[in-house]
């Protein structure tokens, strides 16, 4: 859940001539994102992280970088002209959109983005921050629970371990009560091993969650500790 200082990191990388791609999948549903302010060369996110369909996402790229970037596949609409001697590609973004696009999912992703914009990303962020503070205080009161990731700047994602319980075991117990969490290494084994761990349990709180949801989560964790 740590919010990294991406603008500062991007500026530092650029000072050494490094091109910067920001994976924003974990940010777009929690906070306003301004790629101009970040200054990155590329910014990517996946649709399902922002309540849209699976199997689709978005790639932002600066014009100056996209102009120098070759296409990754060929197909209709990305070619300006073809002869036996040479191929001339269309300018970006058409150069990168070969063939028939994923039209239905693009419409679904657009609707999801319209929805969160209507709610207001600042409103979503403020609500989730309050929920995060509430959940953090409640969970830290569970005996044997250790929070992993305690940065001052955090999105509403909590990772934790429970003494004497495997992460998968905790995940299954929560699932049995209708609480969806992720348990495992979260595609982040190097940083977990820095904490001396192989897995954690990770509840992700969103604007549709409530304090009552958190209370149920904490009740189940207390119950697990008593077993």
N, C-alpha and C positions, 0 to 999 in steps of 0.2 A: 503493500500500500504506500510505500514511500514515494513522495513527489520529488522527482529529481530536478535540479536546476538546469533544465535543458538549454535555455538561452545562453547561460554562462558557459556550459559545456560546448555548445555549438561555436561560440565565439573563440573559445580556446582552441578547438580543433581547426577552425578556419585560419587562426594565426599561424598554424603550422602547415597550411595548404591542404588540409584534409577535408574531403567531401563528407557531409553529414546526412545520415538517414535516421529519422526518429520513428521508432515503433510506438505509435500512439494508441494502440488498441485498448490499453488499460486506462486511458485518460478521457477519451471522447464522451463517455457516458457519465462522467463524474464532474467535469469542469469545462469552462469555456476554453477553447484552443484557438490561438492566433498564430498561424504559421509565419506571417510577416514579422511578428514580434520575436518569435523564436529565431528566425533567420536561417532555418535549416534548408538543405538542398532538396531533401525528400521527406515526406511525412506519410505514413501508411496507417490504416486501421481496418479492422474486420467488421463486417456488418452486424454479426450477431452480438457483438459486444455493446452495440448501441441499440439493441432491441429490434434489429432488422432481421432479414432472412440469413440463414447460413449459406456458405459457398460464394459470398460476394464481399467486396471491400472497396477501398479507394486508395489511390496513390496520387499524392500531390508532388509536383516537381517544379523547381524554378525553371523558367524559360531558357535561361542561359545554359543550364545543365542538360535539359531535355534535348536541346538542339544538337548536342554532341553525343547523345546516347543512341546507340543502334537499336533497332527493333529486336524483340526476343523471339518473335515468330512471324511467319508470313501468312497472307490471306487477302481476301477482298477488302477494299476500301483503304488499305494502308499503302497502296502503290499509286504513284503519280503517273509513271510511264515505265514500260518494260520493252526491251528489245533483246535480241540474242547476245548483244555485246554488253549491255549494262542494265541495271535496275535503279530507278529513281523513286525514293520513298517520299510520301507526303510529309509535310511538317507536323510537329507535335500539335495536338494529342493523337491525330488520326494515325500516325505512324505506329502507335502502340495498340491499336484497336482493330486487329485483324479479324475478318469474318463477322458472323452474326453475334452480336453481344448478348450477354445474359439479361435480356430485356425485362422479364418478369421480376427477377430479383432486384434489378436496378430500380424499378418502380417501387418495390417493397422497401428498399433501403431509403429511397427518397421520402417515402411516407413516414418512416421511423424518424428520420432527421427533422422533418417538419414537426413531428409530434414533440420531440424533446426541445426544439426551438420554441414551440408554442408554450410549453411549460416554463421555459427560461432556464438556461444552463446555470446561471447564477443562483436561481431559486433552488434548483436541484442540488447544487453544491452546498448551499447553506443548510438545507434540510438534512442531507446525508452527513454533514459534519456534526450536526447535533446528535444524530443517531449513532455516529461513530463514538462520540464522547460518552454517550449513555452506555453503549455496549462495552466499551473498554473498561469503564468503572465496574460494571456488573461482572464481567468475565474475570477480571483480576481478583475478585473476591472468591473465586472458586479455588479451593485448596488444591495445590499441585499443578495449577495451570500456569504455564509460562508463555508470554506473548513473544512472538518472533517478529521483529521489525517495529521499533518504537521511535521512529523519527518524529520530529516536531511537526513537519509538513507531511500529512498523510491523507490519502483518499480513504473511502469507507470500505477498506478491505482489511480483515484481521487474520493473521496466521498465528496458530498456537499449537502447543503440545501439552499433553496431559500425562502426568507421572503414572507409570505402570500400565498405560494403554497405548496400543498401536494406533497410528493415525487412521488406518482403514477401519479398525474396530469402532473408533469414535464416529467416523463418517457413517457407518452402517447403523449405529444406534440413533443418530440424528435423523437419518433417512427414514427409519421406522416410525418416527414421529412427524413425518412430513416436512422435515427441514433439509433443504438441499444445500450441501457444502461440497467443496472439493477436497479430497485427501490424497496425498502423494507428494511428489517432488516438484510439481508445478512447472516443469520444464526449466528448473533453476537449481540443478544439483550442485554446481560450484559454490553458489552463495549459501546454500543450505549446509554444505560440508564445512564452510567457514564457521558456522554456528555449531558444528559437531553433530549435525542431524542428517537424516536421509529423507524424512517426510514430515509434513505438518498438516493440520486441518485448517481449511481456509473458508470461512463464511465471507461472502461479498454482499454488502448491504446496498440497496438501491432505493430510489424514491418511492417504490411500492411497498417497502418494508415498514414496520411499525415497532414501537417499543414493546408491544405485546409479543411480536415475533422474537425479539431479543430475550424477553423473559422466559419464553418457552425453551429457547436454546440453552439458556443458563440453567433452567430446571433440569433438563436432560443431563447436562454436564455434572451437576451436583449428584444426580441419581447414579451416574456412572462411577463417581468417586466412592459412593457407598457400597458398591458391589465388590 
